[in-house]
């Protein structure tokens, strides 16, 4: 019975870690994408001015 509790605890901890990793990675990718879009917009404006 104790093994079952330990197994479920380990699985829960791993799932929680994966969830946190996914949230952080998604947030990081969103920021990266926003910066890329902002640079592209600035480059377009510079090209239009020339």
N, C-alpha and C positions, 0 to 999 in steps of 0.2 A: 504494500500500500504506500509506503514511503517513497518507493521508486517512482510510482505513478505521479505523485505530487512533484517530485523533483523533475521528472521528464516534462510535465506540463509547465512548470516554472521556467525551465530552460527554453522551451519552445516559445513561451510568452515573451521572455526577455529578447530572444532573437527576432521575433516578429516586431516587437516595439523598436528595437534598434533599426530594423529595415525600414519601418515606417518613418522614423526620424531622419534617416539617411535620405529617403525618397523626398521628404519635404524640403530638406536643405538643398539637395541636388536640383530639384525643380525650381526653387527660389533662385539659386545661383544661375541656372540656365536662363531664367526669365530676365534677370538683370543683365546678363551677357547679351541677350537678344535685344533688349532695349537700347543698350549702348551701341550695338551694331546698327540698329535702325536710325538712331540719332546721328551717327557719323555719316550714314548714307544720305540722310536728308540734308545735312550740312554740305556734303559734296555736291548734291544736286543744285542747291542754292548757289554755290560758288560757280558751277558750270553755267548756270543760267545768267549770272552777272557778267560773265566774260563774253 
